[in-house]
Amino acid sequence: MINPTAAGYSDIVYISSDHAGFVLRKQVEVHLTNSGYKVRDLGPADVVSVDYPDYGAKLAEALRCDPSARGIAICGSGIGISIAVNRFSWVRAALVSNPVAARLCRQHNDANVLALGERLIAKETALACVDEFLQTDFEGGRHQRRVDKLTVLPK
């Protein structure tokens, strides 16, 4: 069993995908629920074609209203939905394909959204990435000034 609040966040995880990330999203939802997290599934309801920018925006809006939560965004490659959710200034989404990257995006970048590509990552690897992401704390220190620069546009 994972400690749901190990990284200083709440135990709420919002998950969103497009149609191409539907199956992995459902697998992640089961895994998170079994691990003690409170999952808020933002859709879609089935595999009928939808637009990933719409579901990236739903995830971003949920995190704006609940900043102590974390998010997981999934599409076919992970690329489109990570771009969509990163359009919002309060989101730092990291597209990862292995658990080391999932750990580092938390340790060094204080990412609050994990992005995954259903067509590019095995289920077991995706779940390992989810675990690393949710269990890892931000190190702060020298990384904090760099993260601070991500929220301010250069002059």
Sine and cosine of phi, psi and omega as CSV:
sin_phi,cos_phi,sin_psi,cos_psi,sin_omega,cos_omega
0.00,0.00,0.74,-0.67,0.05,-1.00
-0.98,0.20,0.54,-0.84,0.19,-0.98
-0.99,0.13,0.96,-0.29,-0.13,-0.99
-0.88,0.48,-0.37,0.93,-0.05,-1.00
-0.92,-0.38,0.40,0.92,-0.05,-1.00
-0.86,0.51,-0.53,0.85,-0.08,-1.00
-1.00,-0.06,0.24,0.97,0.04,-1.00
0.99,0.17,0.17,0.99,0.05,-1.00
-0.97,-0.23,0.12,-0.99,0.11,-0.99
-0.95,0.31,0.08,-1.00,0.03,-1.00
-1.00,-0.03,0.28,0.96,0.03,-1.00
-1.00,-0.08,0.75,-0.66,0.06,-1.00
-0.79,-0.61,0.85,-0.53,0.09,-1.00
-1.00,0.00,0.71,-0.70,0.05,-1.00
-0.80,-0.60,0.61,-0.80,-0.05,-1.00
-0.52,-0.85,0.45,-0.89,0.04,-1.00
-0.42,-0.91,0.06,-1.00,0.28,-0.96
-0.98,-0.21,-0.17,-0.99,-0.01,-1.00
-0.88,0.47,-0.55,0.83,-0.05,-1.00
-0.97,0.24,-0.19,0.98,0.05,-1.00
-0.94,-0.35,0.12,0.99,-0.11,-0.99
-0.85,0.53,-0.76,0.64,-0.09,-1.00
-0.90,0.44,-0.73,0.68,0.01,-1.00
-0.90,0.43,-0.61,0.79,0.02,-1.00
-0.86,0.51,-0.69,0.72,0.01,-1.00
-0.91,0.41,-0.61,0.79,0.04,-1.00
-0.92,0.39,-0.66,0.75,0.05,-1.00
-0.90,0.43,-0.65,0.76,0.01,-1.00
-0.86,0.52,-0.72,0.69,0.03,-1.00
-0.88,0.48,-0.72,0.69,-0.01,-1.00
-0.86,0.51,-0.72,0.70,-0.02,-1.00
-0.91,0.41,-0.69,0.73,0.02,-1.00
-0.88,0.48,-0.70,0.72,0.03,-1.00
-0.91,0.40,-0.36,0.93,-0.01,-1.00
-1.00,-0.06,0.01,1.00,0.08,-1.00
0.99,-0.16,0.11,0.99,0.02,-1.00
-1.00,0.08,0.42,-0.91,0.13,-0.99
-0.99,-0.12,0.94,-0.34,-0.11,-0.99
-0.99,-0.10,0.73,-0.69,0.10,-1.00
-0.90,-0.44,0.98,-0.22,-0.06,-1.00
-1.00,0.09,0.88,-0.48,-0.05,-1.00
-0.99,-0.10,0.09,1.00,0.08,-1.00
1.00,-0.08,-0.01,-1.00,0.18,0.98
-0.99,0.17,0.11,-0.99,-0.08,-1.00
-0.98,0.18,-0.31,0.95,-0.05,-1.00
-0.36,-0.93,-0.18,-0.98,-0.08,-1.00
-1.00,-0.06,0.23,0.97,0.09,-1.00
-0.92,0.40,0.68,-0.74,-0.09,-1.00
-0.82,0.58,0.77,-0.64,0.08,-1.00
-0.71,-0.71,0.14,-0.99,-0.03,-1.00
-0.98,-0.19,0.84,-0.54,-0.04,-1.00
-0.85,0.52,-0.53,0.85,0.04,-1.00
-0.87,0.50,-0.55,0.83,0.01,-1.00
-0.91,0.41,-0.65,0.76,-0.04,-1.00
-0.99,0.15,-0.44,0.90,0.17,-0.98
-0.91,0.41,-0.65,0.76,0.02,-1.00
-0.92,0.40,-0.62,0.79,0.05,-1.00
-0.87,0.49,-0.68,0.74,0.01,-1.00
-0.91,0.41,-0.71,0.70,0.01,-1.00
-0.87,0.49,-0.69,0.73,0.01,-1.00
-0.89,0.45,-0.66,0.75,0.04,-1.00
-0.87,0.49,-0.65,0.76,0.00,-1.00
-0.96,0.28,-0.50,0.87,0.08,-1.00
-0.90,0.44,-0.64,0.77,0.00,-1.00
-0.98,0.18,-0.32,0.95,-0.06,-1.00
-0.65,-0.76,0.94,0.33,-0.13,-0.99
-0.92,0.39,-0.20,0.98,0.05,-1.00
-1.00,0.04,-0.05,1.00,0.03,-1.00
-1.00,-0.01,0.14,-0.99,0.11,-0.99
-0.83,-0.55,0.21,-0.98,-0.03,-1.00
-0.71,-0.70,0.41,-0.91,0.11,-0.99
-0.76,-0.65,0.80,-0.60,-0.04,-1.00
-0.87,-0.49,0.73,-0.68,-0.09,-1.00
-0.69,-0.73,0.72,-0.69,0.21,-0.98
-0.65,-0.76,-0.19,-0.98,-0.05,-1.00
-0.85,0.52,-0.76,0.65,0.01,-1.00
-0.97,-0.23,-0.31,0.95,-0.12,-0.99
1.00,0.05,-0.28,0.96,-0.09,-1.00
-0.95,0.32,-0.81,0.59,-0.07,-1.00
-0.86,0.50,-0.73,0.68,-0.06,-1.00
-0.95,0.32,-0.49,0.87,0.06,-1.00
-0.93,0.36,-0.62,0.79,0.08,-1.00
-0.90,0.43,-0.70,0.72,-0.03,-1.00
-0.87,0.49,-0.71,0.70,-0.06,-1.00
-0.97,0.24,-0.48,0.88,0.03,-1.00
-0.96,0.28,-0.09,1.00,0.07,-1.00
-0.92,0.39,-0.29,0.96,-0.09,-1.00
-0.98,-0.17,0.76,-0.65,-0.17,-0.98
-0.89,0.45,-0.40,0.92,-0.04,-1.00
-1.00,0.00,0.04,1.00,-0.01,-1.00
-0.94,-0.34,0.69,-0.73,0.20,-0.98
-0.81,-0.59,1.00,-0.08,-0.03,-1.00
-0.99,-0.14,0.67,-0.74,0.03,-1.00
-0.84,-0.54,0.83,-0.55,0.10,-1.00
-1.00,0.10,0.87,-0.49,-0.04,-1.00
-0.79,-0.61,0.34,-0.94,0.03,-1.00
-0.73,-0.69,0.09,1.00,0.06,-1.00
-0.45,-0.89,0.38,-0.93,-0.07,-1.00
-0.88,0.47,-0.51,0.86,0.03,-1.00
-0.89,0.45,-0.71,0.70,0.04,-1.00
-0.89,0.45,-0.60,0.80,0.03,-1.00
-0.90,0.45,-0.65,0.76,0.05,-1.00
-0.92,0.39,-0.72,0.70,-0.06,-1.00
-0.92,0.39,-0.56,0.83,0.01,-1.00
-0.91,0.41,-0.43,0.90,0.10,-1.00
-0.99,0.11,-0.77,0.64,-0.06,-1.00
-0.86,0.51,-0.72,0.69,-0.16,-0.99
-0.98,-0.20,-0.45,0.89,-0.13,-0.99
-0.89,-0.46,-0.06,1.00,-0.02,-1.00
0.77,0.64,0.66,0.75,0.03,-1.00
-0.87,0.49,0.65,-0.76,0.06,-1.00
-0.93,-0.37,-0.03,1.00,0.08,-1.00
-0.72,-0.69,0.73,-0.68,0.10,-0.99
-0.98,-0.21,0.78,-0.63,0.05,-1.00
-0.94,-0.35,0.68,-0.74,-0.03,-1.00
-0.73,-0.69,0.48,-0.87,0.06,-1.00
-0.93,-0.36,0.94,-0.33,-0.07,-1.00
-0.84,0.54,-0.59,0.81,-0.06,-1.00
-0.99,0.17,-0.14,0.99,-0.12,-0.99
-0.88,-0.48,-0.04,1.00,-0.09,-1.00
-0.67,-0.74,0.66,-0.75,0.05,-1.00
-0.95,0.32,0.49,-0.87,-0.01,-1.00
-0.81,0.59,-0.73,0.69,-0.05,-1.00
-0.88,0.47,-0.65,0.76,0.03,-1.00
-0.92,0.39,-0.68,0.74,0.02,-1.00
-0.86,0.51,-0.71,0.71,-0.01,-1.00
-0.92,0.40,-0.59,0.81,0.08,-1.00
-0.91,0.43,-0.62,0.79,0.06,-1.00
-0.90,0.44,-0.70,0.72,0.03,-1.00
-0.85,0.53,-0.73,0.68,0.00,-1.00
-0.87,0.49,-0.74,0.68,0.01,-1.00
-0.87,0.49,-0.72,0.70,-0.01,-1.00
-0.85,0.52,-0.73,0.68,-0.10,-1.00
-0.98,0.21,-0.37,0.93,-0.03,-1.00
-1.00,-0.09,-0.14,0.99,-0.14,-0.99
-0.99,-0.15,0.72,-0.70,0.07,-1.00
-1.00,0.03,0.43,-0.90,0.17,-0.99
-0.96,0.26,0.75,-0.67,-0.03,-1.00
-0.97,0.26,-0.41,0.91,-0.05,-1.00
0.92,0.40,-0.66,-0.75,0.02,-1.00
0.83,0.55,-0.75,-0.66,-0.04,-1.00
-0.87,0.49,-0.41,0.91,-0.01,-1.00
-0.97,0.25,-0.42,0.91,-0.06,-1.00
-0.88,0.47,-0.70,0.71,-0.03,-1.00
-0.90,0.44,-0.53,0.85,0.03,-1.00
-0.95,0.32,-0.67,0.74,0.04,-1.00
-0.90,0.44,-0.64,0.77,0.04,-1.00
-0.84,0.54,-0.60,0.80,0.00,-1.00
-0.92,0.38,-0.35,0.94,0.01,-1.00
-0.95,0.30,-0.34,0.94,-0.05,-1.00
-0.99,-0.15,-0.06,1.00,0.00,-1.00
-0.87,-0.49,0.80,-0.60,0.05,-1.00
-0.95,0.32,0.67,-0.74,0.02,-1.00
-0.90,0.43,0.51,-0.86,0.00,-1.00
-1.00,-0.02,0.00,0.00,0.00,0.00
